[in-house]
Amino acid sequence: MKILVVDDDPDLRDLLREYLSRHGFSVAVMHDGDGLAARLERERPALIVLDLMMPKVDGLTALRDLRARNDDVPVILLTARSDEIDRIVGLEIGADDYLGKPFSPRELLARINAVLRRRKTPDAAVPEQRENYAFGPFSLDFRSRTLTRDNQLLTLSDGEYGLLRLLVNHAMQVLSRERIIELLYGADSDVNDRGIDVQIWRLRRLLDEDAQNPRFIQTVRGRGYIFVPDGKRADSAA
């Protein structure tokens, strides 16, 4: 499985290439985001580790260009900035996770494995022969594994589809993060709570005009999340 590391720090590139190679990955490197799209046409990595601050083409620009081309290759952003807005922007335009510098290669390895697991959600693998599920202006098609709003197709990754399908199947039930991880990935999974929170946040941005005040995927403080098909405030929601 190939990992592409895009970072302008040669020492960090060498460190990650050596470390990830020892853990079973084939590692390719680039020194900035210039030419990333062309590189992906020649070789396809399983995941990109992308530095935020680089000369010529920075990480946010490179990621924005990828997502504008509907390329859904998994991306983990590396950032030395302490400003939270950079991380939020990265997640908004399609990063799967982020990691602040300095970091341990072991933590990056864990994040890589978690993202790859999320992108291969077992429940999302096989289309189901069942009727569409309608809620609000949305329709979830289990056969094509797609979501539409007022007949307009929305973009869902396999992981996001799998999570939405799970929530739909447990409508009006409070699910803890741990229970969601267990149902999606198995009890022994190394997927962490933050990975679930990122995907919940992405789904909320698709489903609600104001993701800060979600109607369909609501938070139950101290317990987890609840899917509310009619978009009304659940009694137990925070």
Helices and strands as residue ranges (DSSP letters): E 2-6, H 10-22, E 26-30, H 36-42, E 47-51, H 59-68, E 75-79, H 84-92, E 97-100, H 105-119, G 122-124, E 133-135, E 138-141, E 146-149, E 152-154, H 158-169, E 174-175, H 177-185, H 193-207, E 217-220, E 224-227
